[in-house]
Amino acid sequence: MDCQKNIAKQITDGGGDYVLSLKGNQGSLHEAVRDFFTIAESYRIYWCKI
């Protein structure tokens, strides 16, 4: 994973964007990220209806 962190840092330091993958076996982290996007999606739907 450290290699992936280093590559992500190089990309973002250069002004680029990077997305890290997250597998389901990451336990509570996976749940927290899933919940975050579920909430974010509900706000997106709400704001699109206004």
A tleap script that builds the chain and sets N, CA, C and O, in Angstrom:
source leaprc.protein.ff14SB
mol = sequence {
  NMET ASP CYS GLN LYS ASN ILE ALA LYS GLN
  ILE THR ASP GLY GLY GLY ASP TYR VAL LEU
  SER LEU LYS GLY ASN GLN GLY SER LEU HIE
  GLU ALA VAL ARG ASP PHE PHE THR ILE ALA
  GLU SER TYR ARG ILE TYR TRP CYS LYS CILE
}
set mol.1.N position { 0.819 -1.197 0.000 }
set mol.1.CA position { 0.000 0.000 0.000 }
set mol.1.C position { 0.858 1.254 0.000 }
set mol.1.O position { 0.446 2.276 -0.549 }
set mol.2.N position { 2.038 1.202 0.601 }
set mol.2.CA position { 2.885 2.388 0.617 }
set mol.2.C position { 3.241 2.835 -0.786 }
set mol.2.O position { 3.340 4.033 -1.051 }
set mol.3.N position { 3.436 1.885 -1.690 }
set mol.3.CA position { 3.732 2.230 -3.081 }
set mol.3.C position { 2.571 3.006 -3.690 }
set mol.3.O position { 2.777 3.992 -4.397 }
set mol.4.N position { 1.352 2.556 -3.411 }
set mol.4.CA position { 0.171 3.236 -3.934 }
set mol.4.C position { 0.049 4.640 -3.342 }
set mol.4.O position { -0.345 5.570 -4.046 }
set mol.5.N position { 0.383 4.808 -2.057 }
set mol.5.CA position { 0.351 6.131 -1.428 }
set mol.5.C position { 1.366 7.052 -2.084 }
set mol.5.O position { 1.076 8.223 -2.329 }
set mol.6.N position { 2.549 6.533 -2.368 }
set mol.6.CA position { 3.591 7.345 -2.998 }
set mol.6.C position { 3.186 7.787 -4.400 }
set mol.6.O position { 3.407 8.936 -4.783 }
set mol.7.N position { 2.602 6.887 -5.151 }
set mol.7.CA position { 2.154 7.218 -6.508 }
set mol.7.C position { 1.038 8.265 -6.444 }
set mol.7.O position { 1.037 9.218 -7.223 }
set mol.8.N position { 0.083 8.088 -5.512 }
set mol.8.CA position { -1.010 9.054 -5.369 }
set mol.8.C position { -0.465 10.426 -4.993 }
set mol.8.O position { -0.939 11.442 -5.503 }
set mol.9.N position { 0.524 10.465 -4.108 }
set mol.9.CA position { 1.124 11.742 -3.704 }
set mol.9.C position { 1.807 12.423 -4.881 }
set mol.9.O position { 1.673 13.635 -5.053 }
set mol.10.N position { 2.531 11.672 -5.686 }
set mol.10.CA position { 3.196 12.246 -6.864 }
set mol.10.C position { 2.162 12.840 -7.821 }
set mol.10.O position { 2.358 13.930 -8.357 }
set mol.11.N position { 1.088 12.134 -8.027 }
set mol.11.CA position { 0.054 12.609 -8.952 }
set mol.11.C position { -0.591 13.889 -8.426 }
set mol.11.O position { -0.742 14.863 -9.163 }
set mol.12.N position { -0.970 13.882 -7.145 }
set mol.12.CA position { -1.638 15.063 -6.589 }
set mol.12.C position { -0.671 16.239 -6.426 }
set mol.12.O position { -1.074 17.391 -6.581 }
set mol.13.N position { 0.591 15.964 -6.118 }
set mol.13.CA position { 1.590 17.040 -6.037 }
set mol.13.C position { 1.768 17.722 -7.390 }
set mol.13.O position { 2.087 18.908 -7.462 }
set mol.14.N position { 1.558 16.957 -8.460 }
set mol.14.CA position { 1.667 17.500 -9.805 }
set mol.14.C position { 0.391 18.162 -10.298 }
set mol.14.O position { 0.312 18.591 -11.449 }
set mol.15.N position { -0.621 18.245 -9.417 }
set mol.15.CA position { -1.871 18.898 -9.784 }
set mol.15.C position { -2.923 17.967 -10.350 }
set mol.15.O position { -3.996 18.414 -10.757 }
set mol.16.N position { -2.631 16.686 -10.380 }
set mol.16.CA position { -3.581 15.721 -10.926 }
set mol.16.C position { -4.555 15.216 -9.879 }
set mol.16.O position { -4.421 15.521 -8.694 }
set mol.17.N position { -5.525 14.449 -10.317 }
set mol.17.CA position { -6.510 13.829 -9.436 }
set mol.17.C position { -6.243 12.339 -9.383 }
set mol.17.O position { -5.722 11.763 -10.338 }
set mol.18.N position { -6.592 11.718 -8.284 }
set mol.18.CA position { -6.342 10.297 -8.112 }
set mol.18.C position { -7.428 9.723 -7.218 }
set mol.18.O position { -7.819 10.351 -6.234 }
set mol.19.N position { -7.915 8.545 -7.550 }
set mol.19.CA position { -8.918 7.863 -6.744 }
set mol.19.C position { -8.330 6.539 -6.275 }
set mol.19.O position { -7.853 5.746 -7.086 }
set mol.20.N position { -8.365 6.301 -4.968 }
set mol.20.CA position { -7.898 5.036 -4.418 }
set mol.20.C position { -9.075 4.064 -4.364 }
set mol.20.O position { -10.195 4.452 -4.032 }
set mol.21.N position { -8.821 2.834 -4.683 }
set mol.21.CA position { -9.887 1.835 -4.589 }
set mol.21.C position { -10.029 1.374 -3.142 }
set mol.21.O position { -9.076 1.422 -2.365 }
set mol.22.N position { -11.219 0.934 -2.798 }
set mol.22.CA position { -11.498 0.451 -1.458 }
set mol.22.C position { -12.321 -0.819 -1.575 }
set mol.22.O position { -13.432 -0.806 -2.106 }
set mol.23.N position { -11.773 -1.905 -1.081 }
set mol.23.CA position { -12.455 -3.185 -1.172 }
set mol.23.C position { -13.358 -3.391 0.037 }
set mol.23.O position { -13.167 -2.772 1.084 }
set mol.24.N position { -14.333 -4.258 -0.121 }
set mol.24.CA position { -15.292 -4.529 0.934 }
set mol.24.C position { -14.693 -5.138 2.188 }
set mol.24.O position { -15.313 -5.092 3.250 }
set mol.25.N position { -13.495 -5.709 2.085 }
set mol.25.CA position { -12.900 -6.338 3.264 }
set mol.25.C position { -12.168 -5.330 4.155 }
set mol.25.O position { -11.394 -5.719 5.029 }
set mol.26.N position { -12.412 -4.039 3.933 }
set mol.26.CA position { -11.786 -2.999 4.755 }
set mol.26.C position { -12.642 -2.632 5.963 }
set mol.26.O position { -12.359 -1.647 6.645 }
set mol.27.N position { -13.681 -3.411 6.233 }
set mol.27.CA position { -14.483 -3.272 7.440 }
set mol.27.C position { -15.168 -1.933 7.608 }
set mol.27.O position { -15.903 -1.483 6.729 }
set mol.28.N position { -14.920 -1.295 8.751 }
set mol.28.CA position { -15.630 -0.063 9.083 }
set mol.28.C position { -15.288 1.083 8.135 }
set mol.28.O position { -16.113 1.973 7.931 }
set mol.29.N position { -14.097 1.078 7.558 }
set mol.29.CA position { -13.738 2.119 6.588 }
set mol.29.C position { -14.643 2.017 5.364 }
set mol.29.O position { -15.133 3.032 4.867 }
set mol.30.N position { -14.864 0.812 4.882 }
set mol.30.CA position { -15.736 0.597 3.735 }
set mol.30.C position { -17.151 1.084 4.052 }
set mol.30.O position { -17.784 1.741 3.225 }
set mol.31.N position { -17.639 0.765 5.238 }
set mol.31.CA position { -18.980 1.214 5.640 }
set mol.31.C position { -19.067 2.731 5.705 }
set mol.31.O position { -20.048 3.318 5.249 }
set mol.32.N position { -18.051 3.367 6.266 }
set mol.32.CA position { -18.049 4.826 6.406 }
set mol.32.C position { -18.059 5.510 5.040 }
set mol.32.O position { -18.772 6.494 4.839 }
set mol.33.N position { -17.274 4.993 4.113 }
set mol.33.CA position { -17.222 5.581 2.772 }
set mol.33.C position { -18.538 5.348 2.040 }
set mol.33.O position { -19.043 6.248 1.370 }
set mol.34.N position { -19.092 4.154 2.163 }
set mol.34.CA position { -20.382 3.853 1.545 }
set mol.34.C position { -21.464 4.786 2.095 }
set mol.34.O position { -22.266 5.327 1.334 }
set mol.35.N position { -21.484 4.971 3.415 }
set mol.35.CA position { -22.466 5.858 4.034 }
set mol.35.C position { -22.293 7.296 3.564 }
set mol.35.O position { -23.277 7.990 3.308 }
set mol.36.N position { -21.046 7.743 3.448 }
set mol.36.CA position { -20.771 9.095 2.978 }
set mol.36.C position { -21.368 9.318 1.587 }
set mol.36.O position { -22.037 10.323 1.345 }
set mol.37.N position { -21.122 8.371 0.675 }
set mol.37.CA position { -21.617 8.537 -0.687 }
set mol.37.C position { -23.141 8.373 -0.765 }
set mol.37.O position { -23.784 8.986 -1.616 }
set mol.38.N position { -23.710 7.562 0.105 }
set mol.38.CA position { -25.161 7.431 0.148 }
set mol.38.C position { -25.791 8.764 0.549 }
set mol.38.O position { -26.765 9.206 -0.060 }
set mol.39.N position { -25.234 9.392 1.567 }
set mol.39.CA position { -25.739 10.697 2.007 }
set mol.39.C position { -25.504 11.751 0.930 }
set mol.39.O position { -26.394 12.548 0.632 }
set mol.40.N position { -24.315 11.755 0.351 }
set mol.40.CA position { -24.005 12.737 -0.702 }
set mol.40.C position { -24.962 12.582 -1.877 }
set mol.40.O position { -25.396 13.580 -2.453 }
set mol.41.N position { -25.291 11.365 -2.235 }
set mol.41.CA position { -26.215 11.119 -3.344 }
set mol.41.C position { -27.603 11.652 -3.013 }
set mol.41.O position { -28.279 12.204 -3.881 }
set mol.42.N position { -28.028 11.490 -1.773 }
set mol.42.CA position { -29.361 11.987 -1.410 }
set mol.42.C position { -29.403 13.511 -1.485 }
set mol.42.O position { -30.430 14.075 -1.864 }
set mol.43.N position { -28.322 14.184 -1.138 }
set mol.43.CA position { -28.273 15.642 -1.264 }
set mol.43.C position { -28.272 16.061 -2.737 }
set mol.43.O position { -28.906 17.050 -3.105 }
set mol.44.N position { -27.564 15.310 -3.568 }
set mol.44.CA position { -27.538 15.624 -4.993 }
set mol.44.C position { -28.930 15.521 -5.593 }
set mol.44.O position { -29.350 16.382 -6.366 }
set mol.45.N position { -29.625 14.484 -5.237 }
set mol.45.CA position { -30.991 14.300 -5.724 }
set mol.45.C position { -31.874 15.440 -5.227 }
set mol.45.O position { -32.687 15.966 -5.987 }
set mol.46.N position { -31.725 15.832 -3.953 }
set mol.46.CA position { -32.511 16.915 -3.373 }
set mol.46.C position { -32.247 18.227 -4.119 }
set mol.46.O position { -33.186 18.929 -4.495 }
set mol.47.N position { -30.980 18.553 -4.329 }
set mol.47.CA position { -30.646 19.826 -4.965 }
set mol.47.C position { -31.036 19.846 -6.439 }
set mol.47.O position { -31.321 20.915 -6.979 }
set mol.48.N position { -31.056 18.707 -7.093 }
set mol.48.CA position { -31.460 18.673 -8.505 }
set mol.48.C position { -32.965 18.916 -8.642 }
set mol.48.O position { -33.420 19.362 -9.695 }
set mol.49.N position { -33.734 18.632 -7.606 }
set mol.49.CA position { -35.196 18.811 -7.675 }
set mol.49.C position { -35.616 20.246 -7.392 }
set mol.49.O position { -36.738 20.638 -7.715 }
set mol.50.N position { -34.728 21.033 -6.793 }
set mol.50.CA position { -35.086 22.422 -6.445 }
set mol.50.C position { -35.115 23.283 -7.677 }
set mol.50.O position { -35.395 24.479 -7.588 }
savepdb mol mol.pdb
quit
